[in-house]
Amino acid sequence: MVQLSSKNLPIDQLNRQLKVLSKRCEVLDESVSQTENKCFVFEVHIFPKRCLTLLGYIKQIEHTAKSLQNALDKNLPEALIAFECTLFIDQFQVLLQLVQSLEKGEADILYKSYSSIKENIYQQLQKQYHYEERLLNMIAEQEELMTHSNAQQKIDIKEKIEVLKGRYQKCNSYTQMLEFKFQDSSDE
């Protein structure tokens, strides 16, 4: 039986695949004309920014991979890890499909876009996930601080933690509502 020597092995494999895709994008960026480049507006709900090059989308996927690694390293809640993982996979698949289409000479996929309603919900979800991550980091920092505090400071820190947990619960409820809205808009 083979033992995995690193918990990062799957991430390392994804990063290797991303490098291969990046080289394919680099070749295509040199051959796609500038007028076509101005139309890279596919799957706008998955990528936070529009880019003039395929490598610009690679950079966004790399950012998602770093966020995923960060979430794993900090042992953040499974929901955040699952979101980052799903986002990475979705971004990778969409860009891979685009690259495959361009390599076949089919540029019409460049013009695929989604409604602004779906894009707006997606953008709100992104903000919510980042806000949740910040709140979880703040809670972890306070819990760490509490281990090195005296009795009175611990009482104050516990109160701060409870307030932060309350904010997190409200934030998470809103996030779940947005996820349902986003899912409903995907089913249409």
Phi and psi in degrees as GROMACS dihedral restraints (atoms count N, CA, C in turn):
[ dihedral_restraints ]
;  ai    aj    ak    al  type     phi  dphi    fc
    3     4     5     6     1   -85.6    20    10
    4     5     6     7     1   132.2    20    10
    6     7     8     9     1   -99.6    20    10
    7     8     9    10     1   137.1    20    10
    9    10    11    12     1   -78.9    20    10
   10    11    12    13     1   124.6    20    10
   12    13    14    15     1   -82.6    20    10
   13    14    15    16     1   -14.4    20    10
   15    16    17    18     1  -143.5    20    10
   16    17    18    19     1   139.7    20    10
   18    19    20    21     1   -72.0    20    10
   19    20    21    22     1   -12.7    20    10
   21    22    23    24     1   -89.2    20    10
   22    23    24    25     1     2.0    20    10
   24    25    26    27     1   -54.7    20    10
   25    26    27    28     1   -49.3    20    10
   27    28    29    30     1   -61.5    20    10
   28    29    30    31     1   -39.6    20    10
   30    31    32    33     1   -64.2    20    10
   31    32    33    34     1   -41.7    20    10
   33    34    35    36     1   -59.9    20    10
   34    35    36    37     1   -40.8    20    10
   36    37    38    39     1   -65.0    20    10
   37    38    39    40     1   -41.9    20    10
   39    40    41    42     1   -62.5    20    10
   40    41    42    43     1   -41.2    20    10
   42    43    44    45     1   -64.8    20    10
   43    44    45    46     1   -36.3    20    10
   45    46    47    48     1   -65.1    20    10
   46    47    48    49     1   -43.2    20    10
   48    49    50    51     1   -63.8    20    10
   49    50    51    52     1   -36.3    20    10
   51    52    53    54     1   -65.1    20    10
   52    53    54    55     1   -37.4    20    10
   54    55    56    57     1   -64.6    20    10
   55    56    57    58     1   -39.3    20    10
   57    58    59    60     1   -64.1    20    10
   58    59    60    61     1   -45.2    20    10
   60    61    62    63     1   -63.2    20    10
   61    62    63    64     1   -36.9    20    10
   63    64    65    66     1   -60.9    20    10
   64    65    66    67     1   -41.8    20    10
   66    67    68    69     1   -65.3    20    10
   67    68    69    70     1   -38.1    20    10
   69    70    71    72     1   -65.7    20    10
   70    71    72    73     1   -39.4    20    10
   72    73    74    75     1   -65.1    20    10
   73    74    75    76     1   -39.3    20    10
   75    76    77    78     1   -60.0    20    10
   76    77    78    79     1   -43.5    20    10
   78    79    80    81     1   -64.0    20    10
   79    80    81    82     1   -44.1    20    10
   81    82    83    84     1   -68.1    20    10
   82    83    84    85     1   -36.6    20    10
   84    85    86    87     1   -59.0    20    10
   85    86    87    88     1   -32.5    20    10
   87    88    89    90     1   -74.2    20    10
   88    89    90    91     1   -25.2    20    10
   90    91    92    93     1  -101.4    20    10
   91    92    93    94     1   -19.7    20    10
   93    94    95    96     1   -80.4    20    10
   94    95    96    97     1   131.3    20    10
   96    97    98    99     1   -70.9    20    10
   97    98    99   100     1   158.2    20    10
   99   100   101   102     1   -60.1    20    10
  100   101   102   103     1   -36.7    20    10
  102   103   104   105     1   -65.4    20    10
  103   104   105   106     1   -35.6    20    10
  105   106   107   108     1   -69.3    20    10
  106   107   108   109     1   -39.1    20    10
  108   109   110   111     1   -58.9    20    10
  109   110   111   112     1   -33.0    20    10
  111   112   113   114     1   -67.2    20    10
  112   113   114   115     1    -8.7    20    10
  114   115   116   117     1  -109.7    20    10
  115   116   117   118     1    18.2    20    10
  117   118   119   120     1   -73.8    20    10
  118   119   120   121     1    79.4    20    10
  120   121   122   123     1  -124.6    20    10
  121   122   123   124     1    37.4    20    10
  123   124   125   126     1   -83.9    20    10
  124   125   126   127     1   146.7    20    10
  126   127   128   129     1    44.9    20    10
  127   128   129   130     1    53.8    20    10
  129   130   131   132     1   -64.3    20    10
  130   131   132   133     1   -17.4    20    10
  132   133   134   135     1   -78.6    20    10
  133   134   135   136     1   -11.8    20    10
  135   136   137   138     1   -98.4    20    10
  136   137   138   139     1   -34.0    20    10
  138   139   140   141     1  -105.5    20    10
  139   140   141   142     1   126.2    20    10
  141   142   143   144     1   -67.8    20    10
  142   143   144   145     1   -24.1    20    10
  144   145   146   147     1  -129.7    20    10
  145   146   147   148     1   148.6    20    10
  147   148   149   150     1   -84.9    20    10
  148   149   150   151     1   142.6    20    10
  150   151   152   153     1  -125.7    20    10
  151   152   153   154     1   153.3    20    10
  153   154   155   156     1   -88.3    20    10
  154   155   156   157     1    -9.7    20    10
  156   157   158   159     1  -133.9    20    10
  157   158   159   160     1   158.6    20    10
  159   160   161   162     1   -66.9    20    10
  160   161   162   163     1   -33.8    20    10
  162   163   164   165     1   -64.8    20    10
  163   164   165   166     1   -26.7    20    10
  165   166   167   168     1   -62.9    20    10
  166   167   168   169     1   -36.6    20    10
  168   169   170   171     1   -73.1    20    10
  169   170   171   172     1   -33.1    20    10
  171   172   173   174     1   -60.6    20    10
  172   173   174   175     1   -42.3    20    10
  174   175   176   177     1   -61.6    20    10
  175   176   177   178     1   -37.5    20    10
  177   178   179   180     1   -67.0    20    10
  178   179   180   181     1   -37.8    20    10
  180   181   182   183     1   -67.6    20    10
  181   182   183   184     1   -39.4    20    10
  183   184   185   186     1   -61.4    20    10
  184   185   186   187     1   -38.7    20    10
  186   187   188   189     1   -63.2    20    10
  187   188   189   190     1   -42.1    20    10
  189   190   191   192     1   -62.4    20    10
  190   191   192   193     1   -40.6    20    10
  192   193   194   195     1   -63.0    20    10
  193   194   195   196     1   -39.5    20    10
  195   196   197   198     1   -66.3    20    10
  196   197   198   199     1   -39.6    20    10
  198   199   200   201     1   -64.1    20    10
  199   200   201   202     1   -39.0    20    10
  201   202   203   204     1   -64.0    20    10
  202   203   204   205     1   -45.6    20    10
  204   205   206   207     1   -62.1    20    10
  205   206   207   208     1   -41.3    20    10
  207   208   209   210     1   -62.0    20    10
  208   209   210   211     1   -43.5    20    10
  210   211   212   213     1   -63.4    20    10
  211   212   213   214     1   -39.4    20    10
  213   214   215   216     1   -67.8    20    10
  214   215   216   217     1   -44.3    20    10
  216   217   218   219     1   -62.7    20    10
  217   218   219   220     1   -35.8    20    10
  219   220   221   222     1   -91.5    20    10
  220   221   222   223     1     4.5    20    10
  222   223   224   225     1    50.7    20    10
  223   224   225   226     1    47.2    20    10
  225   226   227   228     1   -70.6    20    10
  226   227   228   229     1   164.7    20    10
  228   229   230   231     1   -54.5    20    10
  229   230   231   232     1   149.9    20    10
  231   232   233   234     1   -56.7    20    10
  232   233   234   235     1   -35.2    20    10
  234   235   236   237     1   -61.5    20    10
  235   236   237   238     1   -40.5    20    10
  237   238   239   240     1   -69.5    20    10
  238   239   240   241     1   -40.8    20    10
  240   241   242   243     1   -63.4    20    10
  241   242   243   244     1   -45.1    20    10
  243   244   245   246     1   -62.0    20    10
  244   245   246   247     1   -39.5    20    10
  246   247   248   249     1   -63.0    20    10
  247   248   249   250     1   -49.0    20    10
  249   250   251   252     1   -61.9    20    10
  250   251   252   253     1   -39.7    20    10
  252   253   254   255     1   -64.8    20    10
  253   254   255   256     1   -46.9    20    10
  255   256   257   258     1   -62.8    20    10
  256   257   258   259     1   -42.1    20    10
  258   259   260   261     1   -61.7    20    10
  259   260   261   262     1   -44.9    20    10
  261   262   263   264     1   -58.4    20    10
  262   263   264   265     1   -48.7    20    10
  264   265   266   267     1   -62.7    20    10
  265   266   267   268     1   -44.7    20    10
  267   268   269   270     1   -61.6    20    10
  268   269   270   271     1   -46.4    20    10
  270   271   272   273     1   -61.9    20    10
  271   272   273   274     1   -44.9    20    10
  273   274   275   276     1   -61.9    20    10
  274   275   276   277     1   -47.0    20    10
  276   277   278   279     1   -62.5    20    10
  277   278   279   280     1   -44.1    20    10
  279   280   281   282     1   -63.0    20    10
  280   281   282   283     1   -45.4    20    10
  282   283   284   285     1   -67.8    20    10
  283   284   285   286     1   -38.7    20    10
  285   286   287   288     1   -61.1    20    10
  286   287   288   289     1   -43.2    20    10
  288   289   290   291     1   -62.5    20    10
  289   290   291   292     1   -40.8    20    10
  291   292   293   294     1   -62.8    20    10
  292   293   294   295     1   -46.3    20    10
  294   295   296   297     1   -61.0    20    10
  295   296   297   298     1   -45.3    20    10
  297   298   299   300     1   -61.3    20    10
  298   299   300   301     1   -40.7    20    10
  300   301   302   303     1   -65.5    20    10
  301   302   303   304     1   -44.1    20    10
  303   304   305   306     1   -64.6    20    10
  304   305   306   307     1   -37.3    20    10
  306   307   308   309     1   -65.8    20    10
  307   308   309   310     1   -26.2    20    10
  309   310   311   312     1   -87.3    20    10
  310   311   312   313     1    -3.8    20    10
  312   313   314   315     1    86.5    20    10
  313   314   315   316     1    17.0    20    10
  315   316   317   318     1  -103.7    20    10
  316   317   318   319     1    97.2    20    10
  318   319   320   321     1   -90.4    20    10
  319   320   321   322     1    -4.9    20    10
  321   322   323   324     1   -64.7    20    10
  322   323   324   325     1   -22.6    20    10
  324   325   326   327     1   -66.0    20    10
  325   326   327   328     1   -19.5    20    10
  327   328   329   330     1   -61.8    20    10
  328   329   330   331     1   -23.4    20    10
  330   331   332   333     1   -97.0    20    10
  331   332   333   334     1     4.3    20    10
  333   334   335   336     1   -72.2    20    10
  334   335   336   337     1   130.9    20    10
  336   337   338   339     1  -146.9    20    10
  337   338   339   340     1   165.1    20    10
  339   340   341   342     1  -120.0    20    10
  340   341   342   343     1   166.9    20    10
  342   343   344   345     1   -62.9    20    10
  343   344   345   346     1   153.7    20    10
  345   346   347   348     1   -68.0    20    10
  346   347   348   349     1   -25.3    20    10
  348   349   350   351     1   -62.7    20    10
  349   350   351   352     1   -48.2    20    10
  351   352   353   354     1   -63.8    20    10
  352   353   354   355     1   -41.3    20    10
  354   355   356   357     1   -62.6    20    10
  355   356   357   358     1   -41.9    20    10
  357   358   359   360     1   -63.7    20    10
  358   359   360   361     1   -42.4    20    10
  360   361   362   363     1   -62.3    20    10
  361   362   363   364     1   -42.2    20    10
  363   364   365   366     1   -61.5    20    10
  364   365   366   367     1   -44.4    20    10
  366   367   368   369     1   -62.3    20    10
  367   368   369   370     1   -40.6    20    10
  369   370   371   372     1   -62.8    20    10
  370   371   372   373     1   -41.4    20    10
  372   373   374   375     1   -61.1    20    10
  373   374   375   376     1   -42.6    20    10
  375   376   377   378     1   -57.9    20    10
  376   377   378   379     1   -46.4    20    10
  378   379   380   381     1   -61.9    20    10
  379   380   381   382     1   -41.7    20    10
  381   382   383   384     1   -62.8    20    10
  382   383   384   385     1   -44.3    20    10
  384   385   386   387     1   -62.4    20    10
  385   386   387   388     1   -41.1    20    10
  387   388   389   390     1   -68.8    20    10
  388   389   390   391     1   -36.3    20    10
  390   391   392   393     1   -65.5    20    10
  391   392   393   394     1   -43.3    20    10
  393   394   395   396     1   -59.8    20    10
  394   395   396   397     1   -42.6    20    10
  396   397   398   399     1   -62.3    20    10
  397   398   399   400     1   -42.3    20    10
  399   400   401   402     1   -63.2    20    10
  400   401   402   403     1   -42.7    20    10
  402   403   404   405     1   -62.7    20    10
  403   404   405   406     1   -42.1    20    10
  405   406   407   408     1   -64.3    20    10
  406   407   408   409     1   -38.3    20    10
  408   409   410   411     1   -65.0    20    10
  409   410   411   412     1   -40.0    20    10
  411   412   413   414     1   -65.0    20    10
  412   413   414   415     1   -40.3    20    10
  414   415   416   417     1   -62.8    20    10
  415   416   417   418     1   -45.2    20    10
  417   418   419   420     1   -62.2    20    10
  418   419   420   421     1   -40.2    20    10
  420   421   422   423     1   -63.4    20    10
  421   422   423   424     1   -42.7    20    10
  423   424   425   426     1   -66.0    20    10
  424   425   426   427     1   -39.4    20    10
  426   427   428   429     1   -64.9    20    10
  427   428   429   430     1   -37.7    20    10
  429   430   431   432     1   -66.6    20    10
  430   431   432   433     1   -42.3    20    10
  432   433   434   435     1   -62.5    20    10
  433   434   435   436     1   -35.6    20    10
  435   436   437   438     1   -64.6    20    10
  436   437   438   439     1   -30.0    20    10
  438   439   440   441     1   -67.9    20    10
  439   440   441   442     1   -20.8    20    10
  441   442   443   444     1  -111.1    20    10
  442   443   444   445     1    21.4    20    10
  444   445   446   447     1  -113.4    20    10
  445   446   447   448     1   160.6    20    10
  447   448   449   450     1   -82.2    20    10
  448   449   450   451     1   178.7    20    10
  450   451   452   453     1   -59.5    20    10
  451   452   453   454     1   -47.2    20    10
  453   454   455   456     1   -65.2    20    10
  454   455   456   457     1   -42.3    20    10
  456   457   458   459     1   -63.4    20    10
  457   458   459   460     1   -36.0    20    10
  459   460   461   462     1   -62.8    20    10
  460   461   462   463     1   -38.6    20    10
  462   463   464   465     1   -62.8    20    10
  463   464   465   466     1   -46.2    20    10
  465   466   467   468     1   -62.8    20    10
  466   467   468   469     1   -42.4    20    10
  468   469   470   471     1   -67.1    20    10
  469   470   471   472     1   -39.3    20    10
  471   472   473   474     1   -60.2    20    10
  472   473   474   475     1   -39.7    20    10
  474   475   476   477     1   -63.1    20    10
  475   476   477   478     1   -43.5    20    10
  477   478   479   480     1   -61.3    20    10
  478   479   480   481     1   -41.7    20    10
  480   481   482   483     1   -63.0    20    10
  481   482   483   484     1   -42.2    20    10
  483   484   485   486     1   -63.5    20    10
  484   485   486   487     1   -40.2    20    10
  486   487   488   489     1   -63.3    20    10
  487   488   489   490     1   -45.4    20    10
  489   490   491   492     1   -63.3    20    10
  490   491   492   493     1   -39.3    20    10
  492   493   494   495     1   -65.3    20    10
  493   494   495   496     1   -37.7    20    10
  495   496   497   498     1   -62.7    20    10
  496   497   498   499     1   -44.1    20    10
  498   499   500   501     1   -61.2    20    10
  499   500   501   502     1   -42.9    20    10
  501   502   503   504     1   -61.4    20    10
  502   503   504   505     1   -42.6    20    10
  504   505   506   507     1   -62.8    20    10
  505   506   507   508     1   -42.6    20    10
  507   508   509   510     1   -63.7    20    10
  508   509   510   511     1   -44.5    20    10
  510   511   512   513     1   -61.1    20    10
  511   512   513   514     1   -44.1    20    10
  513   514   515   516     1   -65.6    20    10
  514   515   516   517     1   -37.8    20    10
  516   517   518   519     1   -62.0    20    10
  517   518   519   520     1   -44.3    20    10
  519   520   521   522     1   -65.2    20    10
  520   521   522   523     1   -39.8    20    10
  522   523   524   525     1   -60.5    20    10
  523   524   525   526     1   -44.3    20    10
  525   526   527   528     1   -63.4    20    10
  526   527   528   529     1   -39.1    20    10
  528   529   530   531     1   -62.1    20    10
  529   530   531   532     1   -42.7    20    10
  531   532   533   534     1   -64.6    20    10
  532   533   534   535     1   -38.7    20    10
  534   535   536   537     1   -61.1    20    10
  535   536   537   538     1   -41.5    20    10
  537   538   539   540     1   -64.9    20    10
  538   539   540   541     1   -41.7    20    10
  540   541   542   543     1   -62.0    20    10
  541   542   543   544     1   -42.9    20    10
  543   544   545   546     1   -64.2    20    10
  544   545   546   547     1   -43.0    20    10
  546   547   548   549     1   -62.3    20    10
  547   548   549   550     1   -43.0    20    10
  549   550   551   552     1   -61.4    20    10
  550   551   552   553     1   -40.2    20    10
  552   553   554   555     1   -70.4    20    10
  553   554   555   556     1   -25.8    20    10
  555   556   557   558     1   -73.6    20    10
  556   557   558   559     1   -30.6    20    10
  558   559   560   561     1   -78.2    20    10
  559   560   561   562     1   -15.5    20    10
